[in-house]
Amino acid sequence: MSTELKQINKLKKSRRNENLNDAKFIERLIKISRVTKVTKGGKKLSFRAVVVIGDENGQVGVGVGKAEDVVNAFKKAKTDGRKNLIKIPITKSLSIPHGVVGDKGACKIIMRPSIEGSGVIAGGAVRTVLEVAGIKNVIAKQLGSDNLLNNARAAIVALDSLTTKSQVLEKRDLN
């Protein structure tokens, strides 16, 4: 009985490792901030990392991690980003299918598809999210707040609301 359980556990472990390594993800650090909490015994120092993770082929996610040192904060942010991955439809010209607006907090992101060869015209965290997602030709503008985390999350909200022509036809029952 115990040998059977050991074999099952080995299979589970190998499946976990396969799931983690089946796609090569790229991590980009957006920001590391030092956070100080004042307690009764003095000041407690910790770090917060904001990371974008993606495979440059239509998958992207934003993660946040806090820890007492930078390395652990970065690791936590990476795992958080993997949990929040989304799939994006990308056109043949490595752009987005249509214009889209994303809101998160006080941030508003406007994205429009662009012609081939124009590159990523965006600033700050939005540019990082688009590059890691694999989008090469797009115009984006961030309005409202310039908070890096909220801008990255607003970009994710905008990209998550993208649809393809086939998805719209299926939704409207026009097959």
C-alpha positions as CSV (number, residue, x, y, z in Angstrom):
1,M,0.0,0.0,0.0
2,S,2.7,2.5,0.9
3,T,4.7,1.8,-2.3
4,E,1.5,2.7,-4.3
5,L,1.2,5.9,-2.4
6,K,4.9,6.7,-3.1
7,Q,4.4,6.2,-6.8
8,I,1.3,8.4,-6.8
9,N,3.2,11.1,-5.0
10,K,6.1,10.9,-7.5
11,L,3.6,11.3,-10.3
12,K,2.0,14.3,-8.7
13,K,5.4,16.0,-8.1
14,S,6.5,15.4,-11.7
15,R,3.2,16.9,-13.0
16,R,3.8,20.0,-10.8
17,N,7.3,20.4,-12.3
18,E,6.0,20.0,-15.8
19,N,3.3,22.6,-15.3
20,L,5.8,25.1,-14.0
21,N,8.3,24.6,-16.8
22,D,6.0,24.0,-19.8
23,A,6.3,27.6,-20.9
24,K,9.3,29.8,-20.6
25,F,8.1,32.9,-18.8
26,I,9.9,36.3,-18.8
27,E,9.8,38.3,-15.6
28,R,10.2,42.1,-15.6
29,L,10.5,44.1,-12.5
30,I,8.3,47.3,-12.5
31,K,9.1,48.6,-9.0
32,I,10.6,47.8,-5.7
33,S,9.6,50.0,-2.8
34,R,10.8,50.1,0.7
35,V,7.9,50.0,3.2
36,T,8.4,51.0,6.8
37,K,5.8,50.2,9.5
38,V,6.1,52.0,12.8
39,T,5.4,49.6,15.7
40,K,5.6,49.8,19.5
41,G,9.1,48.4,19.5
42,G,10.5,50.6,16.7
43,K,10.3,50.6,12.9
44,K,9.8,47.4,10.8
45,L,11.4,47.5,7.4
46,S,10.1,45.4,4.4
47,F,10.1,45.5,0.6
48,R,7.3,45.4,-1.9
49,A,8.0,44.2,-5.5
50,V,5.7,44.6,-8.5
51,V,6.5,42.2,-11.3
52,V,5.1,41.5,-14.7
53,I,5.4,37.9,-16.0
54,G,4.6,36.7,-19.5
55,D,5.7,34.4,-22.3
56,E,5.7,37.0,-25.2
57,N,3.1,34.9,-26.9
58,G,-0.2,36.3,-25.5
59,Q,0.1,35.4,-21.8
60,V,0.7,38.0,-19.2
61,G,0.1,38.6,-15.5
62,V,0.9,41.2,-12.8
63,G,2.1,40.1,-9.3
64,V,2.8,41.9,-6.0
65,G,4.9,40.5,-3.2
66,K,6.0,41.8,0.2
67,A,8.9,40.4,2.3
68,E,11.6,41.4,4.6
69,D,14.2,41.2,1.8
70,V,14.2,42.1,-1.9
71,V,14.8,38.5,-3.2
72,N,11.9,37.0,-1.3
73,A,9.6,39.9,-2.3
74,F,10.6,39.3,-6.0
75,K,9.9,35.5,-5.6
76,K,6.5,36.1,-4.0
77,A,5.6,38.6,-6.8
78,K,6.6,36.1,-9.5
79,T,4.3,33.4,-8.0
80,D,1.5,35.9,-7.6
81,G,1.9,36.9,-11.3
82,R,1.7,33.2,-12.3
83,K,-1.6,32.9,-10.5
84,N,-3.0,35.9,-12.3
85,L,-2.1,35.0,-15.9
86,I,-4.5,36.0,-18.7
87,K,-4.6,35.0,-22.3
88,I,-4.7,37.7,-25.0
89,P,-5.7,37.5,-28.6
90,I,-2.9,38.9,-30.8
91,T,-3.2,39.7,-34.6
92,K,-0.8,38.6,-37.3
93,S,0.8,42.0,-37.2
94,L,1.5,41.5,-33.4
95,S,-1.0,44.1,-32.4
96,I,-4.4,44.0,-30.6
97,P,-7.6,43.3,-32.5
98,H,-9.4,46.5,-31.6
99,G,-9.2,49.6,-29.4
100,V,-9.9,49.1,-25.7
101,V,-10.1,51.0,-22.5
102,G,-9.2,49.7,-19.0
103,D,-10.0,51.2,-15.6
104,K,-8.4,50.3,-12.3
105,G,-8.7,52.7,-9.3
106,A,-8.0,56.2,-10.5
107,C,-6.1,54.9,-13.6
108,K,-7.5,54.8,-17.1
109,I,-5.6,53.2,-20.0
110,I,-6.6,53.7,-23.6
111,M,-5.1,51.2,-26.2
112,R,-5.4,51.3,-29.9
113,P,-4.0,48.9,-32.6
114,S,-1.2,50.3,-34.7
115,I,0.3,49.6,-38.1
116,E,3.2,47.1,-38.4
117,G,6.6,48.6,-37.6
118,S,5.4,51.4,-35.4
119,G,6.5,49.7,-32.2
120,V,5.1,50.0,-28.6
121,I,4.1,53.6,-28.0
122,A,3.4,53.6,-24.3
123,G,4.9,54.7,-21.1
124,G,5.8,53.3,-17.7
125,A,4.2,50.1,-16.5
126,V,1.9,49.8,-19.5
127,R,4.9,49.5,-21.8
128,T,6.4,46.7,-19.7
129,V,3.0,44.8,-19.7
130,L,2.6,45.1,-23.5
131,E,6.2,44.0,-24.2
132,V,6.0,41.0,-21.9
133,A,2.7,40.0,-23.5
134,G,4.3,39.9,-26.9
135,I,2.4,42.9,-28.4
136,K,4.8,44.8,-30.7
137,N,2.6,47.4,-32.5
138,V,0.2,49.4,-30.2
139,I,-0.5,52.9,-29.1
140,A,-1.4,53.4,-25.4
141,K,-2.1,56.4,-23.2
142,Q,-2.4,56.4,-19.5
143,L,-4.8,58.9,-17.9
144,G,-5.5,59.8,-14.3
145,S,-3.1,58.5,-11.7
146,D,0.6,57.7,-12.4
147,N,0.7,54.9,-9.8
148,L,2.7,52.1,-11.4
149,L,0.8,49.1,-9.8
150,N,-2.7,50.5,-10.7
151,N,-1.5,51.4,-14.3
152,A,-0.2,47.8,-14.8
153,R,-3.5,46.4,-13.4
154,A,-5.5,48.7,-15.6
155,A,-3.5,47.5,-18.6
156,I,-4.3,43.9,-17.6
157,V,-8.0,44.8,-17.3
158,A,-7.9,46.4,-20.8
159,L,-6.1,43.4,-22.4
160,D,-8.5,41.0,-20.7
161,S,-11.5,42.6,-22.3
162,L,-10.1,42.0,-25.9
163,T,-12.1,39.7,-28.1
164,T,-11.6,38.3,-31.5
165,K,-14.1,38.4,-34.4
166,S,-14.8,34.6,-34.0
167,Q,-15.6,35.1,-30.3
168,V,-18.1,37.9,-31.1
169,L,-19.8,35.8,-33.8
170,E,-20.1,32.9,-31.5
171,K,-21.5,35.1,-28.7
172,R,-24.1,36.5,-31.1
173,D,-24.9,33.1,-32.6
174,L,-24.0,34.1,-36.1
175,N,-21.9,31.0,-37.1
